[in-house]
Amino acid sequence: MGAAPGLTVFAVTGIPEVGRGDAVGELVADRAVLSDGDVVVVTQKIVSKSEGRVVACDPGDPTAKRRLAESEAVRVLRRRGELLVTETRHGFVCASSGVDLSNVDEGFAVLLPVDPDRSARRIRDQIRARSGVVVGVVVSDTFGRAWRRGLTDVAIGCAGIAAVVDLRGTPDAHGRELAVTEVCVADEIAGAAELVMGKSAGLPVAVVRGVDPAWLRDASVREEVVRPYGEDLFR
Amino acid sequence: MGAAPGLTVFAVTGIPEVGRGDAVGELVADRAVLSDGDVVVVTQKIVSKSEGRVVACDPGDPTAKRRLAESEAVRVLRRRGELLVTETRHGFVCASSGVDLSNVDEGFAVLLPVDPDRSARRIRDQIRARSGVVVGVVVSDTFGRAWRRGLTDVAIGCAGIAAVVDLRGTPDAHGRELAVTEVCVADEIAGAAELVMGKSAGLPVAVVRGVDPAWLRDASVREEVVRPYGEDLFR
């Protein structure tokens, strides 16, 4: 009866505008009092900016974004005028290959990080070096979904925190086996963080505190979450 | 600099085995100290049980679950042997029409509630009547997704809490308009709750405290989240 130990989720305030070469992990470590086992969620936008993944995108050319999206895609899955749903080199299926014109100077577009798992590892290492604290890191982005309206934040990279937790075979409360319960905790963590960021508030970092310590391990969104083309029933 | 006000997420413990006719909202109100503006997330399983949505399912018949799933579907989208991906009467696309054999007595299956938005409203009313507290309620279930491995908890019904929040036109941090930012906060809330429930721990209720008060309004998953068949690019 009552309440089990829970999570707290809070945004980190005061992160400055990020530019190429900035150490995102140091910016976070200098502004948040972190504890071992915290999961730091960083939105893709500032990770990409820190990695120089910003390119020119002519605001007067209505085809410019679409052409960038095509150049970032390995496959165009759906096309409605200038709107594309693509598969990126990472294997993500999303609108416009994740190419984004919001929260960037006019005339520019932000591309996804080349290797978001590596980005997460780098941020994690920077936080550990700066503050001595061992955290998990999730790099998040805002994706649409099939069948359901509305966007949610999902994990595109992670380090030190599981992407998918395999509960197959764990007995349920009736002592019977659960057939399939592989939970994508990294996506749920990214979504929880989005709830405190606010899209227009410009808060690109949040902390999720209190996750199951068993989830704190080496991990990869690319290896655990991305469904290979041949395995997918909906591509 | 520092931390913005955040969320807390905690599971409600001590919820007993739920049977037909039980008032789930009263069970929750009697075990959790709730505050106005809390969002109570209740997993579909106990909602369905309280509503008598439990049917016989012969454990010796390997086709029994598939046949139940077919009977609950308006459309079978994909079929791999006995595994079906279906569209339910509500418009949800999920495995086996949400028919579930876990956490129920052997020989039985649990079906989705007939109208999960109505279920959420009923639970909300019960909590208000029992404790005088005005909460939001999300009824959640665990669904797979296209393109990404791992399941996440999503909202199948809601009351008193927005399903999709429309941030279109809210200026970003650069003062430019965001083209599309309709965020499905109900799904993100359901996922956050799942992080504290644990699949095998038998904790079917969690509370998300601290959501943006602007999200506390009349709402409906069916109207806001379910993407109509004709609008969907992936069916």
Interface residues (C-beta under 8 A of the other chain):
Chain A: M1 G2 A3 A4 P5 G6 L7 T8 V9 F10 A11 V12 T13 G14 R31 A32 V33 R78 R80 V85 F92 V93 L101 S102 N103 V104 D105 E106 T142 R145 A146 W147 R148 R149 G150 L151 T152 D153 V154 A163 V164 L167 T170 P171 D172 A173 H174 R176 L178 A179 V180 T181 E182 V183 C184 V185 D187 E188 I189 G191 A192 E194 L195 V196 G198 K199 S200 A201 G202 L203 A206 V207 V208 V211 D212 E224 V225 V226 R227 D232 L233 F234 R235
Chain B: M1 G2 A3 A4 P5 G6 L7 T8 V9 F10 A11 V12 T13 G14 R31 A32 V33 R78 R80 V85 F92 V93 L101 S102 N103 V104 D105 E106 T142 R145 A146 W147 R148 R149 G150 L151 T152 D153 V154 A163 V164 V165 L167 T170 P171 D172 A173 H174 R176 L178 A179 V180 T181 E182 V183 C184 V185 D187 E188 I189 G191 A192 E194 L195 V196 G198 K199 S200 A201 G202 L203 A206 V207 V208 V211 D212 E224 V225 V226 R227 D232 L233 F234 R235
